[in-house]
Amino acid sequence: MKALLSLGFLLLSVNVQAKVFERCEIAKVMKTQGLDGFAGISLAHWVCMAQHESHLNTLLTKSFGGRDTVYGIFQITSEYWCDDGKMPKLPNHCGMPCSALLQDDITQAIQCAKTVAKSAQGMKAWSSWTRHCQHEDVSEYIKNCGV
């Protein structure tokens, strides 16, 4: 009985683990989900951006104090794109809770990233893309991936 209780407590204390994609794995998912060429952005640029935003970690969040927190593999901000429940009057242009951006299945995160990419800011909404990818040869991000 004591061992059973101990096992129960152990199972309750297991933390949720993030999905951290490998470079080629994320490239294949992104290609399958239609990001290659979406809004005129190459697949290599999408992979580069995600690598620099989150290190391909689906559960990464960063809070900048106040009302702005960024979520998931694309580090999408709650200030404009999703609802984190903290500031209900903020826009939610992707029409989803921010928690949807933290799933291992990144289908919803990709849909929201497409919405961001179609906005007036486009890929410049991601400062890491501007700093690390925009005017760079990013072919290495999909090299030998078979995509």
Secondary structure as GFF3:
##gff-version 3
##sequence-region A 1 147
A	DSSP	alpha_helix	2	12	.	.	.	ID=ss1
A	DSSP	alpha_helix	23	32	.	.	.	ID=ss2
A	DSSP	three_ten_helix	38	40	.	.	.	ID=ss3
A	DSSP	alpha_helix	43	54	.	.	.	ID=ss4
A	DSSP	beta_strand	61	63	.	.	.	ID=ss5
A	DSSP	beta_strand	69	71	.	.	.	ID=ss6
A	DSSP	beta_strand	76	77	.	.	.	ID=ss7
A	DSSP	three_ten_helix	98	102	.	.	.	ID=ss8
A	DSSP	alpha_helix	107	118	.	.	.	ID=ss9
A	DSSP	three_ten_helix	122	125	.	.	.	ID=ss10
A	DSSP	alpha_helix	127	132	.	.	.	ID=ss11
A	DSSP	three_ten_helix	139	141	.	.	.	ID=ss12
###
